[in-house]
Amino acid sequence: MRIRPLLALLIVVLGIVGWAVYALTRPAESRSGSPGTPAATAGAGAPPVASPEGSGPAAGAEEVAKAYLTAWQGADLATMDLLAVDAPDDFIERHHAFSQELGIESLTLTPGTVTFQGGQAAEMTFQGVRQVEELGEWPFSSTLKLVVRDGRWRVAWAPETLHPALKDGGRLRIRDVPAEPAELVTRSQERFPHDSGAESYLKALAESVPGEDSEGTPGLALEAVTPGGEVRRLLEEPPEPGKKVPTTFSGTVQAAAARALDGVDHPAAIVAVESATGEILAVADRLGGRHAFLGLYPPGSTFKAVTAAALLSAGLTPDSPVSCPASYAPPGGAAIPNASSVTALGATTLTRAFAVSCNTTFVDQATRTLQDGGLVRAAELFGFNKRLAVPAATCSLKAHRNNDELAADAIGQNSVLASPLCMALVAAAAESGTWHQPSMMRRPGQDGDDVPLPPGVAEGLRTMMRAVVTEGTASGVSLPEGTAGKTGTAEIETGSGIAEHAWFIGYRDGVAFAVLVEEGGSGAGTALPIAARFLRAL
């Protein structure tokens, strides 16, 4: 009789055991919430998936949302995958790629409150802070969308869950922000004036600046890019620009040179240097092609400053008696006339002949006195036939083969070729007594950089160049007190005949300069007024 109760008890135990086995081995739900293949195990710490029944919808939705955020913050992607619905197959890979591409080092998330949209959907806003490599903290706000699937709350995952900028195909990117290169500035650390005429020279100079000075430090930016291509910067480590690199240029002198050329209707240039050092103070070049340095032109009568230096070196003085006839033919050579504007002076002094630019005086004296190569030697004291220390053409004078060549060389024609830079250095040497290698940036000195003129030569040149302004070809234009100089008109052959380049070189108060106007006519008529505007602006 006791067998029946025992049999009943056995049946109950077997039923309980069978139910337990079934519960442990039944198929898990897929992300969509319906039965399917077994899902990845979230681990021992995996939270329960709450139902809207029992403890209530609010508790279930909030529990799932907080569980998702906790797993996300802890990089537990498997648990996040279990709690999400409608997530892509590469859900885990997307999160890995997001963190790696943007350099995410850590993530902190703070849940907000749940807002219900009926009984089957809800949202939880949340705040996040990502730590981005090299950029620091990146705060953001987003929203977890929650839905009920098969009686359970799930996170309705979308790309904007990672960040709102990813909505509708938007993307995030890390981008290098290029640094501004070194900025060349004036000697007083100021920016160059607008439309200075020196732009091409500064560009070439910048390319020679040593790498450690020329390169800034690139920055880094985190940016959101909309499907339409609009870019919004979210986080930035600003670049560090290259250093300010001082040049020898003077902002005041450069501005004066640039504005003096405004309105000139022929290609023209002004180069100014510091007489005592050869440092370039300004270059305003409207010739094109950096021809203020690279162009070579016959300097015309401005070269008489070099010829006068050769004559002074040979023993003449500013007061030496000379002749200034209307025309003169050297022995065995052709006759050379004076310019039409020069009146024959007859017997005069070397200074007076220089002041009025008497060709015949200098042809006569050169062919008498400089047959031994004295003109070439003098020119080389002023930097001719010598490579310059800046990117510039070598100004040149060849040895003469006959009196015709020597005669034409003596008045700045024939083989004499010079740039505005070379002629500014001639004027500088006259003022300081020493020819200096030019420079646009401070550099260590080298042998041969400084060439003193022979005793008495600079003093004689200063007397003669001052006379040009006070009583000679430059006296018709008002120049600031203390200006000395030399006008020049150089003949050139063109396809339509003979044209003339206009020149004026000079100095005042330590600033030496040369003005050239291509095919501008006479030096006194065209280049001199430009020089006057330049000097008055200093």
Secondary structure, DSSP 8 states (H G I E B T S, - for coil): --HHHHHHHHHHHHHHHHHHHHHHHS--B-TTSSB-S------TT------SSSS-HHHHHHHHHHHHHHHHHTT-HHHHHHHEES--TTHHHHHHHHHHHHTEEEEEEEEEEEEESSSSEEEEEEEEEEEETTTEEEEEEEEEEEEEETTEEEEE--HHHH-GGGGGG-EEEEEEE-----EEE-TTS----TT-S-HHHHHHHHTTS-HHHH--B-EEEEEEE-TT--EEEEEEE--B---EEE-S--HHHHHHHHHHTTT--S-EEEEEEETTT-BEEEEEE-SSTTHHHH--B--GGGGHHHHHHHHHHTT--TT-EEEE-SEE--TTS--EE--TT----EEEEHHHHHHTT-HHHHHHHHHHH-TTTHHHHHHHHTTTTS--SSS----B----SSHHHHHHHHTT-TT-BB-HHHHHHHHHHHHHSEEE--BSS-----TTSEEE--TTHHHHHHHHHHHHHHHSTTTTS---TT-EEEEEEEEEEETTEEEEEEEEEEEETTEEEEEEETT---IIIIIHHHHHHHHHT-
